[in-house]
Amino acid sequence: MDRSHYPLQQIRNIGFIAHIDAGKTTLSERVLYYSGFTHQMGNVDAGNTVTDWMEQERERGITIVSAAITTSWREHQLNIIDTPGHIDFTAEVERALRILDGGVVLIDAVKGIEPQSETVWRQADLHQVPRLCFINKMDRIGADFDTSIASFSQRLGCAPLVIQLPIGNEQGFSGVIDLIAMRALYWDDLLGSDMREEVIPEELLAASKSARERLIERVAEEDEGLLERYLANAPLEAADLKAAIRRGTLKGRLFPLLCGACLRNLGVQPLLDAIVDYLPSPADIGETEGRHPETDEHIRLAATSDAPLAALVFKIVTDPYAGYMAYVRVYSGTLKAGQKIWIPSRQREARVGRMVRVYADRRENIDEIPAGEIDAVIGLKGAYTGDTLCSRELPIVLENIEFPEPVVNIALEPETHKDRDAISQALANLAEEDPTFRVHSDQDSGQTILSGMGELHLEVLVDRLQREHAVAVRTGKPKVSYKETITEPVMGIRGRLIHQSGGHGQYGDVLIDVLPAKRGSGFHFHSRIKGGAIPAEFIPAVEKGLYDGISCGLIGGHDITDIEVILVGGSCHEVDSSEQAFRSAATIAIKRAMQEAGPRLLEPIFELEVNVPDDNMGDVLGLLAQIRCRVEETIGSGTRSQIVRGKVPLAEMFGFATRLRSLSHGRGLFSMRFDHFALVPASLQPDLLAQL
């Protein structure tokens, strides 16, 4: 494929995003097949998919890492990211959304909008990513098109733009009605390769005309040009309607909705047409915005290949064959092999080595990556997730990617001395790939502690450690990652370091007020020093000392958060004062303050959603009461089951899946996502501390 064949307007950088098991990987396989990239459709159950290429993904039947695939449709290049749906791998979705121009949100026709669908929708709103919606699995028992659409307003507070209607339902689902062209589409062969157009069946014609009228009214509300023609009763051609829908989609005002059944190969080609027709190209996104790393000046660069370079590293992979590989989205300019580039956040220069276009687990060597492209650079050491690549002559920093804090820990020990030597580098490689994975050593036990987003996240990381890096390890049981905070303000706490033994000594003296802060606000520092009691050059050292002090709490050794510290006074020695002395004095002061400020443990609280059959509702509510779940609402799902939503401490969720399966005879399902940190009840804190 000749890269120069596709101008910027004919490139689509999109992602498939949704809740786990909505069919993203199945859809990716169909897209590759119908676009001619593969000659055989992969199957998740058979473990032969292109995008789920990791052994752990094929064994578990889930997507763990975002996979990049490149293909073409209707003379347009499609760069597609198949993202994970499990809550433990939300960071992978966040990384993808930062660099994508558009998204396809898949919805299960039986379950409607699910928790992770809601999460990725909010993330897409945050990054202003235009979206299409695709209701998948219309052939499943219990599939309900209207209920799925209703779940949009219930869960997301918006209504999609319905541009297709299903023909039939459940086992009778046989095709779709295109409301723009007013035609019925059928697929007769098992592979779904041959799409047949027919007139709309008589029994569906009235409903189709009514739905098209609602479609036109909705689009006219968002498009003045179309509104004038609509009010004048002027005829509307399909091309006019498509152009108006595209304008509304690019503004984030319209979300065109299609339907199908990917596993039965129904409805994929119209979705590909919609991707080309309605989702933006890099040219539509327009200029790239950033700031100068030194002056903080606002910078805008054109999305063209001849503009100054601005590219973002959004993913790092340590490939067993290619080595260190950085996935890059080029927003402006052209990245060329052999070129010297500047990494402003690291203040270092690097040379671009080999570059490849990535087809999931296959690679094609390329010489350059022009604006609008997503490809990979091999051997770009020193660049990490979130780093900007630019020229030294015109440095720019694009928006950083922020990731949530890990909430689950496990202890890790190598089985042999040989493994002990290899484990550090292996863990460093995994940490470079995954910003939500942290490693540290426990000072008391000497154990290596891994921190991640959930049990599955850590389980996969340990599995990769053993398989990919050939390191044999033993692990402890997963534990919750707690934090600490204070509940009472304390004023005028002094910290002093005075060491004078003749000659040059050490002198630091600080006076601080410490106040509880809003939950989730973190740590805030303010200086109210007046009259030079502490010279200005020592104030940053005081702040560093405070950070040192809050990194290890007094009651459990956890990070201290949600506090405000005000530097109100102190004193200085003209000879013996130094940055280190004030840093140590500040650490002494904050530790004294914590002792008097009512220290308490904070635990991670998760949003929990349980889908349970009506027959087992009472037993499950009893189970939720046992695990300290605060039930917020119950909703009938319309399929002889109930949805229960509430907030639950993560500490209570270990083993919940087994207990739920037992109570519901295997029919209960649940999902969860991190919500906030909250105070551990005072009555439970002593017992909890005894277990830590």
Stockholm file with secondary structure:
# STOCKHOLM 1.0

chainA/1-692         MDRSHYPLQQIRNIGFIAHIDAGKTTLSERVLYYSGFTHQMGNVDAGNTVTDWMEQERERGITIVSAAITTSWREHQLNIIDTPGHIDFTAEVERALRILDGGVVLIDAVKGIEPQSETVWRQADLHQVPRLCFINKMDRIGADFDTSIASFSQRLGCAPLVIQLPIGNEQGFSGVIDLIAMRALYWDDLLGSDMREEVIPEELLAASKSARERLIERVAEEDEGLLERYLANAPLEAADLKAAIRRGTLKGRLFPLLCGACLRNLGVQPLLDAIVDYLPSPADIGETEGRHPETDEHIRLAATSDAPLAALVFKIVTDPYAGYMAYVRVYSGTLKAGQKIWIPSRQREARVGRMVRVYADRRENIDEIPAGEIDAVIGLKGAYTGDTLCSRELPIVLENIEFPEPVVNIALEPETHKDRDAISQALANLAEEDPTFRVHSDQDSGQTILSGMGELHLEVLVDRLQREHAVAVRTGKPKVSYKETITEPVMGIRGRLIHQSGGHGQYGDVLIDVLPAKRGSGFHFHSRIKGGAIPAEFIPAVEKGLYDGISCGLIGGHDITDIEVILVGGSCHEVDSSEQAFRSAATIAIKRAMQEAGPRLLEPIFELEVNVPDDNMGDVLGLLAQIRCRVEETIGSGTRSQIVRGKVPLAEMFGFATRLRSLSHGRGLFSMRFDHFALVPASLQPDLLAQL
#=GR chainA/1-692 SS CCGGGSCGGGEEEEEEECSTTSSHHHHHHHHHHHTTSCSSCCCTTTTCCSSCCSHHHHHHTSCCSCEEEEEEETTEEEEEEECCCSGGGHHHHHHHHHHCSEEEEEEETTTBSCHHHHHHHHHHHHTTCCEEEEEECTTSTTCCHHHHHHHHHHHTSCCCEECEEEESCGGGCCEEEETTTTEEEEECSTTCCCEEEECCCHHHHHHHHHHHHHHHHHHHHHCHHHHHHHHTTCCCCHHHHHHHHHHHHHTTSCCEEEECBGGGTBSHHHHHHHHHHHSCCHHHHCCEEEECTTTCCEEEECSSTTSCCEEEEEEEEEETTTEEEEEEEEEESEEETTCEEEETTTTEEEECCCEEEEETTEEEEESEEETTCEEEEESCTTCCTTCEEECSSSCCBCCCCCCCCCCEEEEEEESSHHHHHHHHHHHHHHHHHCTTCEEEECTTTCCEEEEESSHHHHHHHHHHHHHHSCCCEEECCCEECCEEEESSCEEEEEEEEEECSSSSCEEEEEEEEEEECCTTCCEEEEECCCTTSSCGGGHHHHHHHHHHHHTSCSSSSCCBCSEEEEEEEEECCTTTBCHHHHHHHHHHHHHHHHHHSCEEEEEEEEEEEEEEEGGGHHHHHHHHHHTTCEEEEEEECSSSEEEEEEEEEGGGCTTHHHHHHHHTTTCCEEEEEEEEEEECCTTTHHHHHHHC
#=GC SS_cons         CCGGGSCGGGEEEEEEECSTTSSHHHHHHHHHHHTTSCSSCCCTTTTCCSSCCSHHHHHHTSCCSCEEEEEEETTEEEEEEECCCSGGGHHHHHHHHHHCSEEEEEEETTTBSCHHHHHHHHHHHHTTCCEEEEEECTTSTTCCHHHHHHHHHHHTSCCCEECEEEESCGGGCCEEEETTTTEEEEECSTTCCCEEEECCCHHHHHHHHHHHHHHHHHHHHHCHHHHHHHHTTCCCCHHHHHHHHHHHHHTTSCCEEEECBGGGTBSHHHHHHHHHHHSCCHHHHCCEEEECTTTCCEEEECSSTTSCCEEEEEEEEEETTTEEEEEEEEEESEEETTCEEEETTTTEEEECCCEEEEETTEEEEESEEETTCEEEEESCTTCCTTCEEECSSSCCBCCCCCCCCCCEEEEEEESSHHHHHHHHHHHHHHHHHCTTCEEEECTTTCCEEEEESSHHHHHHHHHHHHHHSCCCEEECCCEECCEEEESSCEEEEEEEEEECSSSSCEEEEEEEEEEECCTTCCEEEEECCCTTSSCGGGHHHHHHHHHHHHTSCSSSSCCBCSEEEEEEEEECCTTTBCHHHHHHHHHHHHHHHHHHSCEEEEEEEEEEEEEEEGGGHHHHHHHHHHTTCEEEEEEECSSSEEEEEEEEEGGGCTTHHHHHHHHTTTCCEEEEEEEEEEECCTTTHHHHHHHC
//
